Amino acid sequence: MPAFYLPCLRLAVQGVKLHTMRKNQSPSKPANIANAKGSPSHELRIIGGQWKRSKIKVIDKPGLRPTPDRVRETLFNWLGQDLMGWRCADAFAGTGALGFEAASRGAQSVLMVEQDPQLVNLLLDTHKRLSANAVQVQKGDAMMALQRLAPSSLDVVFLDPPFEALFFEKALQAAAKAVVPGGWVYLEAPQKWQDDAIAACDLGLVKYMKAGAVHAHLLQRPSEG
């Protein structure tokens, strides 16, 4: 074969290989557009009550920690499965997992307080989808809302502040005043609270569990007399 044909032959062979590789390659998957737009990326489910197995949308957001299923199940075993007639507040509501769980189990009223506009919109969407008439969604500062609650007006307050927050003690003190004597305060924190610190907030520790990074406390305001 003449020498000047060799470069042409090499180019032809390379072209055949490239065509074969492209033909055999599977098309690349499109990017997750929903996540790129900040839309809900996953879901959690209500565990018990009238909306059992109903879904709550969750978005990926810094600091957002929906209460894990195992912890919620344990909490409502502690409180009792039937919350018929209870008056509740879900401060720092986030996804609303605790508040909607309480409403699903018959709570008379549930006040949800959340400051983040995107999370408020998700709470309102869930509220509408479930026809959760007992639930009131309020956009605003949870600490201010806690301090404005009428004394002895609630049966339980759910507290799940951002773990980096510096107002755990103030939140506990405000919640203790808001619940009736014998009422409950549920707290999630990055570490276990000691009995003396809890007592300083006029509360007592009744139940405690640790699940991963979550330290879950069920606290009670002492009964009068």
Sequence and secondary structure as in RCSB ss.txt:
>XXXX:A:sequence
MPAFYLPCLRLAVQGVKLHTMRKNQSPSKPANIANAKGSPSHELRIIGGQWKRSKIKVIDKPGLRPTPDRVRETL
FNWLGQDLMGWRCADAFAGTGALGFEAASRGAQSVLMVEQDPQLVNLLLDTHKRLSANAVQVQKGDAMMALQRLA
PSSLDVVFLDPPFEALFFEKALQAAAKAVVPGGWVYLEAPQKWQDDAIAACDLGLVKYMKAGAVHAHLLQRPSEG
>XXXX:A:secstr
  GGGHHHHHHHHHHHHHHHHHHHS       HHHHTT   EEEE  SSTTTT EEEE   TT     HHHHHHH
HHHH S  TT EEEEES TT HHHHHHHHTT SEEEEEE  HHHHHHHHHHHHHHT TTEEEEES HHHHHHHS 
TT EEEEEE   TT S HHHHHHHHHHHEEEEEEEEEEESS   HHHHHTTT EEEEEEEETTEEEEEEE     
